[in-house]
Amino acid sequence: MKFSRELKTGIIVIGGILLFIMGFSYLKSNPIFDNSKVFYAVYEQVGGLQTGTQVTINGFSVGKVNDIKFKDSSGKLLVTFTVSNDFNFSENSIAELYDTGIIGGKGIQIIPVFDQSPSARSGDTIPTRIRPGITELVQQKLTPLQNKVEDAVSNADSVLVNFNRVLDEDTQQNLRESVKGLNRLIGSLQGTTDNLNEFLTENQGELDSAIGNIHEITVNFTKISDSLANAGLSQTVRSMESTLANLDVVLQRLEQGEGTMGKLLQDEALYENLASASHELDLLLQDLRLNPKRYVNVSVFGKKQKEYNLPESDPAEQSDPN
């Protein structure tokens, strides 16, 4: 079959147009025969996001950024990107804008949500959020520190100003005098230290002898302690403790009125009887001394015993024990 020149020319032109369209689409990262789902995301700022940047899910590339443009006069940016049909996720999933490296670069990752909501369909606008990059995080951490440093520098400057105000000529002179006095004190202490070292050097023998004597005293005291321990001091102490315990028992019995001594201490009637008997015995001895003839009458020659007459002043009748 033979084609005419015009047909060949038309086929070549149409083929060139198709190749141009395919090449232009490839350069824009928008393949003609790509059946991926198209989604939209709105951001306040994209931080240098470029078209053709990969879109990932859990670190796996599932699509690309196709277009970035202003949404409206508010300045918000509308990002168009594609996601492969091989992966379905809820319409509540999030398109997160994040840093792809330390030195810069932005990417989009889908944070999939698997809930009871309908799956995201091509043409939907996905909820968005921006994850702070390393630079922003460092800036957030350093900003309070910077404020504190600025406050500290400001306070230090104020302190220096006040310090300069306080250090007038009189104060400076007083400080100089204080430093001189401190130097003299240090010199005096140094002299005292030198004298003490000289004294210790000159009396080293006496000090060694004194230390030796103290050591001997300590050894002797140790021997005495051992001797006391071996002499049965502990047994003597235990015997004394037993004796004191018995004495305490006796005193308790006396206090409770047990035994003769206890009754004597506690029974008031017995005490009064003893006191009365003692008084009567005293009267008897006194009467015996004053009037012996009342009790003893001795006749040597058989003389008749005279009758005893009671004297007018009888101590036994005059004294009353009560």
C-alpha positions in Angstrom: 0.0 0.0 0.0 1.5 3.3 -1.1 0.9 6.4 1.0 0.8 9.9 -0.5 3.2 12.5 0.4 0.6 14.6 2.1 -0.5 11.6 4.3 3.1 11.0 5.3 3.5 14.6 6.1 0.4 14.7 8.3 1.4 11.5 10.1 4.9 13.1 10.8 3.3 16.3 12.1 0.8 14.6 14.3 3.6 12.3 15.7 5.7 15.3 16.5 2.8 17.0 18.3 2.2 13.9 20.4 5.9 13.6 21.2 6.0 17.3 22.2 3.0 16.8 24.4 4.4 13.7 26.0 7.8 15.3 26.5 6.3 18.4 28.1 4.1 16.2 30.4 7.2 14.2 31.4 9.1 17.4 32.2 6.2 18.5 34.4 6.1 15.1 36.1 2.6 14.6 34.8 2.6 11.5 32.7 -0.3 11.3 30.2 -1.1 7.6 30.8 -0.8 7.8 34.6 -4.0 6.7 36.3 -3.0 7.8 39.8 -5.4 9.6 42.0 -5.1 13.3 42.3 -5.4 15.1 45.6 -5.1 18.7 46.8 -3.6 20.1 50.0 -3.7 23.7 51.3 -0.7 25.1 53.3 0.0 28.5 54.8 3.6 28.2 53.4 5.4 25.4 51.6 9.0 26.3 52.7 10.6 25.8 49.2 8.6 22.7 48.1 9.2 22.0 44.4 7.1 20.3 41.8 8.3 16.8 41.1 9.0 16.2 44.8 8.1 12.6 45.8 5.0 11.9 48.0 5.6 9.1 50.4 3.7 6.9 52.8 5.7 5.3 55.6 8.9 6.3 53.7 7.8 4.6 50.4 7.3 6.7 47.3 3.7 6.6 46.1 3.4 9.8 44.0 4.7 13.2 43.1 3.9 16.9 43.5 2.4 18.1 40.2 1.6 21.7 40.8 1.9 24.5 43.4 -0.1 27.7 43.1 -1.9 30.3 45.1 -5.4 29.3 46.1 -6.9 32.7 46.4 -6.0 36.3 47.6 -5.5 35.1 51.2 -2.0 33.9 50.2 -2.6 30.2 51.0 -0.9 27.8 48.6 -2.7 24.9 46.8 -0.5 21.9 46.2 -1.6 19.3 43.7 -0.1 15.8 44.0 -0.8 12.3 42.9 -0.9 9.0 44.8 -0.9 5.6 43.3 -4.1 3.6 43.2 -2.4 0.7 44.9 -2.9 2.2 48.3 -6.2 3.3 49.8 -6.6 5.4 53.0 -9.3 7.4 54.8 -10.3 10.8 53.8 -9.3 11.9 57.3 -5.6 11.1 56.5 -3.2 14.0 56.8 -0.8 15.4 54.2 2.2 16.4 56.3 4.8 18.8 55.0 8.3 18.0 56.5 12.0 18.6 56.1 13.7 16.0 53.9 17.2 16.8 55.2 19.3 18.9 57.5 20.4 21.4 54.9 16.8 22.1 53.6 14.3 20.7 51.2 10.6 19.9 51.8 8.6 16.8 51.1 5.0 15.6 51.6 4.2 12.4 53.4 0.7 10.9 53.9 -0.1 10.0 57.5 -2.7 7.3 56.7 -5.8 6.9 58.9 -7.7 3.7 58.9 -11.1 4.3 60.4 -14.7 3.9 59.4 -14.7 7.0 57.3 -14.9 6.7 53.5 -11.7 6.3 51.5 -10.1 9.3 49.9 -11.1 9.7 46.3 -9.4 11.4 43.4 -10.0 15.2 43.6 -10.4 15.3 47.4 -8.6 18.0 49.5 -6.6 16.3 52.2 -6.2 17.8 55.7 -2.7 19.2 56.2 -0.2 20.0 58.9 3.4 21.2 58.9 6.0 19.4 61.0 8.6 21.8 62.4 12.1 21.2 60.9 15.3 21.0 62.8 16.0 24.6 62.3 12.6 25.6 63.7 13.0 23.2 66.7 16.4 24.6 67.5 15.1 28.1 67.2 12.2 27.3 69.5 14.6 25.8 72.1 17.2 28.6 71.7 14.7 31.5 71.8 14.0 31.2 75.6 17.7 30.7 76.2 18.4 33.8 74.2 15.9 35.8 76.2 17.5 34.6 79.4 21.0 35.5 78.2 19.8 38.9 77.2 18.2 39.4 80.6 21.3 38.2 82.4 23.5 40.6 80.3 21.1 43.4 81.1 21.2 42.6 84.8 25.0 42.3 84.8 25.2 45.7 83.1 23.0 47.2 85.8 25.1 45.5 88.5 28.3 46.9 87.1 26.7 50.4 86.9 25.6 50.2 90.5 29.0 48.8 91.5 30.8 51.7 89.9 28.5 54.1 91.7 29.2 52.4 95.0 33.0 52.4 94.4 33.6 56.1 95.0 37.0 57.5 96.0 36.5 56.9 99.7 35.4 53.3 99.2 38.3 52.7 96.9 40.7 54.1 99.5 39.1 52.0 102.2 39.5 48.9 100.0 43.2 49.7 99.5 43.7 50.1 103.2 41.9 46.8 103.8 44.1 45.0 101.3 47.2 46.5 102.9 45.9 45.3 106.3 45.2 41.8 104.9 48.7 41.7 103.5 50.1 42.6 106.9 48.0 39.9 108.5 49.2 37.4 106.1 52.8 38.5 106.8 52.2 38.1 110.5 50.7 34.6 110.0 53.7 33.7 107.9 56.1 34.8 110.7 54.1 32.9 113.3 54.2 29.8 111.1 58.0 30.2 110.7 58.4 30.5 114.5 56.2 27.5 115.1 58.2 25.4 112.6 61.5 26.6 114.3 60.1 25.6 117.7 59.0 22.2 116.5 62.4 21.7 114.9 64.3 22.6 118.1 62.0 20.5 120.4 61.7 17.5 118.1 63.3 15.2 120.7 61.1 16.4 123.5 58.0 16.0 121.4 59.0 12.5 120.4 59.7 11.6 124.0 56.3 13.0 125.1 54.5 11.1 122.3 56.4 7.9 123.5 55.3 8.5 127.1 51.7 8.9 125.9 52.0 5.6 124.1 53.4 3.9 127.2 50.5 5.4 129.3 48.0 4.1 126.8 49.6 0.6 126.8 49.6 0.6 130.6 46.0 1.6 130.8 45.2 -1.2 128.4 47.0 -3.6 130.7 45.2 -2.3 133.7 41.9 -2.7 131.9 42.8 -6.3 131.0 43.8 -6.9 134.6 40.5 -5.5 135.9 38.6 -7.7 133.4 40.6 -10.8 134.4 40.2 -10.0 138.2 36.5 -10.8 138.0 35.3 -7.2 138.1 32.2 -8.2 136.0 31.4 -10.9 138.5 31.7 -8.4 141.4 29.4 -6.0 139.6 26.9 -8.7 139.1 27.0 -9.6 142.8 26.5 -6.0 143.7 23.6 -5.9 141.4 22.1 -9.0 143.0 22.7 -7.5 146.5 21.0 -4.3 145.5 18.1 -6.2 144.1 17.7 -8.1 147.3 18.0 -4.9 149.3 15.3 -3.4 147.1 13.0 -6.4 147.8 13.6 -5.9 151.6 12.8 -2.2 151.4 9.6 -2.9 149.5 8.6 -5.5 152.2 9.4 -2.9 154.9 7.3 -0.3 153.0 4.4 -2.8 152.7 4.5 -3.5 156.5 5.7 -7.1 156.3 7.8 -8.5 159.2 8.6 -7.0 162.6 10.5 -4.0 161.2 7.7 -3.4 158.7 5.1 -3.5 161.3 7.2 -1.3 163.5 7.5 1.2 160.7 3.8 1.0 159.6 1.9 0.1 162.8 1.4 3.3 164.7 -0.2 1.6 167.7 2.9 -0.7 168.1 5.1 2.4 168.0 3.1 4.1 170.7 3.2 1.0 172.9 6.9 0.8 172.5 7.3 4.5 173.3 5.0 4.1 176.4 7.0 1.1 177.6 10.3 2.9 177.1 9.0 5.8 179.1 7.7 3.6 181.9 11.1 1.8 182.0 12.8 5.2 182.3 10.5 6.2 185.2 11.2 2.8 186.9 15.0 3.3 186.7 14.7 6.9 187.9 12.5 5.9 190.8 14.9 3.0 191.6 17.7 5.5 191.8 15.9 8.1 193.9 14.1 5.6 196.2 16.1 2.5 196.5 14.4 1.6 199.8 11.2 1.1 198.0 12.6 -1.9 196.3 15.6 -3.1 198.4 15.7 -3.2 202.3 18.8 -4.9 203.8 19.0 -5.7 207.5 22.5 -6.7 208.7 21.7 -7.4 212.4 18.2 -8.7 212.0 16.8 -5.4 212.5 13.1 -5.2 211.8 12.3 -3.8 208.4 11.0 -0.3 208.4 7.9 0.5 206.6 8.4 2.4 203.5 6.7 5.8 203.4 5.8 7.2 200.0 7.5 10.6 199.5 5.4 13.5 198.8 7.1 14.2 195.4 7.0 10.8 193.6 8.4 11.0 190.0 6.3 8.0 189.0 3.1 9.8 190.0 4.1 13.2 188.6 5.2 12.0 185.2 2.6 11.0 182.6 3.8 9.2 179.4 0.8 10.5 177.6 
